[in-house]
Amino acid sequence: MNIKDLDLNLLRLFDAVWRTRSVSLAAHQLGMSQPAASQGLARLRAVLGDALFERSGAGVRPTPRADRLAQAVQLALGTIEDALNASQVFDPQRSARVLRVHLSDIGEARFLPELVLALQHLAPGMRLEAMPLPHDRITPALDNGQIDLAIGFLPEVNDTLHQPLLSDRYVVLMRQGHPVAQRWVKLKKAASPHTDEVHALLAELEFAAVRTHSDTLRILELMHWQHRLRLTVSHFLSLPAIVRSSDLAVLMPRNFAQGFAEAGALALIEPDLPLRDFTVSMHWSTRFDKDPCLQWLRGTVCRLFSTIEAKP
């Protein structure tokens, strides 16, 4: 075959299908219809003399020839993108790009309002989509362009570039009139409580937990409190109302729990616990490290989080 027979757009289509293992998802990422993507693949197959992709379940599976081509195609496209981006000046005020970010339910509630406000001011034409994903799908989604950034406490997410944003810790949240909360107040007034006294007091609690924050479950296990677990839910947002109306307590990030405690009816205790300290970070793919828009977005997120952490 001759290189003149190849259309660069067909290589972009090939790369998108190879990364996503889906013709429809590749078409969506490239802003084209699925029939157009299928026609493009047919042209590429005819030029290369190979099926390239075969049906597999709900998606497609690359042939050995496609796997061999993928690295070379990605290298070629990356080289071209780098050359084009080197002279590109990104103007957020004129951009209409759709930005997709992984955030947990806590991330959406705590950070999304301020991020939306910043984008409305700095980039009014942009659109933001929050796309929470299972942690084992975050790295592939960053690599294939399904999401642009992932923000949160994500120790399981590997093979990404990342930037720490803020430090936080797990605290214990319970209703203000809880007997343990009342005894905690008396204990603090009498003297500086010893760690063992605090742990003995907290061992009387019954807990609710969030299954996606595995470290909270691990803390209960390390403290030998796992037998006190009475409720497991998928998201933190349902728990403040449950805690307020019951005798259950919950381990929750301080940055989030403090707002509920300050609003009244809830008490917050900060005991010395294993694994209590953690870092919220921003993750992105090496493939898109030099994308001018995403460079701007990462800088904006870093500045936003620095103001959040500075708040009392």
N, C-alpha and C positions, 0 to 999 in steps of 0.2 A: 504494500500500500504506500501511498505518498502523503506526506504531511499536509499538502495543499487540499486534500480531501476532507480534512478534519475542521470542524467548526468549534471554536473555543467554548461556545455555550453548551455543546454536547459534552465536553469534558467536565464542565461545571455540573451538568446533570448527572453524569456518571459518578462524580465524587459525592454528590448529595445522596444518590440512591445507595452507593456503597456504604456511606456512613450511617444512614438511617435504616437501611434494610427495608425500605418502603418507597414505592413509586409515588403514592399519594402524598406522603409526608415530604418527600423531596420536592414534589411539585409545589406544595404549599410554601416551603421555605424559599423557593425560587420565584414565587409569584406567578406561576403558570397553571394552566388547567391540567388535570390528570390525563386527558386524551392527548394533549400536546406533549406531555412528558413521555407517554407511551410511544408516540410517533418518533420523538427524538431518540429514544432508546432503540427503536427499530432501525433508524438510520445508522446509528453507531454500530449496531450489531452487523449490519450489512457491510459497513466499511471495514470492520475488524475481523469479520468472519467467525464470530464467536457469540454464543447466546448471552454471555456476560452475567446474567442473573436468571435464576430459576425460582419458581414459586415454592414457598416454604411456609406453611401455616398461614398466618394473616399477612405475611410480608414476602420478601424475596431473599434468596441466598446467593452470594456471588460464586461464580465458577472459579476454578484455579487460575484461569487466564485473567479474570477480573482482579483477583487478589494480587497477582503479580503486577498488574498495571496501577493499582491504587496508590502505592507509595510514590511512584514516579509522577502520576497525575497531581497528587497533592503537593509535591515539591514544586512542580512547574507552576501550579496556580498560586502557591504561596509566594514564589519569587515575583510573579507578575503583580500580585496584590501589594507586596512590599514596595515595589518600584512605583506603583501608582499612589500609594499612601504617603510616600516620602515627600511628595510635593503638595499633598492635599491639605487644605486648611479647613478644619471642621467648624461650622458655625451653628451652634445649638439653637439660635433664634430662628434659623431657616430650616431646621431639620424636621422631617415628618416621620422619623423612624419609629418603629414599634420596638420597645425594650421589654424583654421577658426576664423576670427575676424570681428565683426560688426563695421563698420566705416561709417560715413556719406560721402557725396561727398566732403565736406570740409576736413574731416578727411583723406580721401584717398589722396587728393591733397597736404595737408600740412604735414602729418605725415608719410604716407606710404613710401615715398622714403627713409627716414632716417631709418625706421624700416626694410625695405628690405636690406639696406646696412649693418645694424647691424647683421641681420641674416646671410647674405652671409659671413660675417667675422667670426661670432661666431658659427654658425650652418649651414654649407654649404649644408648639405643633407636634411634640412627641406624644406617643401613647405608651402607657405602662401596663403590663399584664403581670400579675402575681401568679406564679405557677408552682405551687408546692408539689414536690416529687418525693417518692421514697428515696432514702439516702443512697441506696445502691444504684439508682438510676441517674444521680446528679452528674457524675463525671462523664458518662456517655452523652448526656443531654448537653453539657457544656461543649464537648468536643464536636458534636454534630450540629451545633447552632440552634438547638431547640430552645435553650435558655442562654442568656448572655452573662448573668451573674448568679451566684448562689451566696446567700448571706445567712449566717447562723452559727451555732455551735455544732460543727460537723466533723467530729474526729474520724468518722469512717470514710470520709471523702479523700481520696488519694489521687496522685498524678495530676494535680492542678497547681496553678500559681495561686498564692493566697496572701492576703494582707490582714493582720489583726486590726480590729476596729474598736473594741472596748472589752474591758474586763468585767466579769460579773460573778456572782456566787449564788448557790442555792440556800434559801432560808426556809423556815417553817412558818406557814400561814394557818391561822385558826380563827374561829369566831372570838370576839372580844370578851364575851362572858364565859368562855370555856373555863372549867375549873383549873386546867393546867395553865392557862394564860393568867388567871388571877393569882395562882401560886407563884408564877414566874415574876410577877410584879412585886410580891412580898419578898421573894428571894433576893431580888436586885436591891430592894430598899434596905434589907438587913445587912448585906455585905456583898462584896464582889463574889459571885457564885463560882465555885470550882467546877471544872469541866465535868467531872464525874457526877456532881449533883445535877447539872443540867441534863446530862444524858439519862440519868435515872428518872428525872421528871418527864422527859420526852418519851421514854420507853412506855409510859402509861397511855400514850396517844394511839388512836386508830387512824390509819392513813388512807388517802386516795392518791393515785399516781397516774402518770401519763406514759403509755407504753412506748411512744416514740422518743422519749427522753430516757434512754436506758440507764444513764448515770444515776438518776433518782432511784431507780429500782436497785441499782448496785449499792447505793448508799444504805438503803434499807437492809440489804443483805449483809453488808459489812458491819452494820450496827446490830445485827441479829434482831431486826424489827420486821422482817419480811412476813412473819406470822400475824402481824398487826395490820397487814394490808387488807382493806375491806372493799375497795373500789378501784378499778382500772378503766381509764377512758382513753379516747384517741387524741383529745385536744385539751389544752390548759383552759381555754376560754370558758368552759362550762363549770370549772371548779370553784371560782370565788362564790358564786351563788349557792353551790352545794355546801361549801364550808360555812358560809354565813348562816345557813339554816340547819346545820347538823353539828355533831361533835367530831366530825372527821377533820384531820389536818392534812396539809399537802406540802411537799417540797417543791418550791417554785423559784425561778430566777428573781433575785432581789429587785432588779431594775423594773420588773413588771409588777411584782407583789407590793412594792412600796406604794404605788398609786392606789391600789385597793385598800391598803391599811390606812392611808391618809384620808381616804374618803369616809372612813368610819366603819364601825361594826366588825372590824377585823384586826387581829393582833399579829404582829410579826416578831419572830424570835430568830436571832442569828447565832446559832450554836457552832462550835468548832466541830466540823464533821469531815470525814474523809471524802475526797473528790468534790468538795464544795465549791472550789474555785474553778472557773473555766473562762475561755476567751471566745467571743463572737468574732468571726472572721468573714472576709469577702473572698470568694473563690472564682477563678475564671480559667479558661482554657489557654494553653500555650499557642493554640492555632489562631486565636484572636487577640493576642497580646498587643499587636501593633495597630489594631483597628482604631482610627482616630476618635470615632464616636464613643467606643467603649473605654478608651483612655480618658476621655472627658468625663464619662459617667463614673468611672472608678474614682477619679479625683473629687467629683461632686459628693459621692457617697462618703469618702474619707473625711471631707470637711464637715459634712452633716453629722457624722457619728462623733467627731471630736467635740462638737457643741453639745450633743446629747450626753456624753460622758462627763462634760464639765459642769452639767447642771447638778445642783445639790440633791 
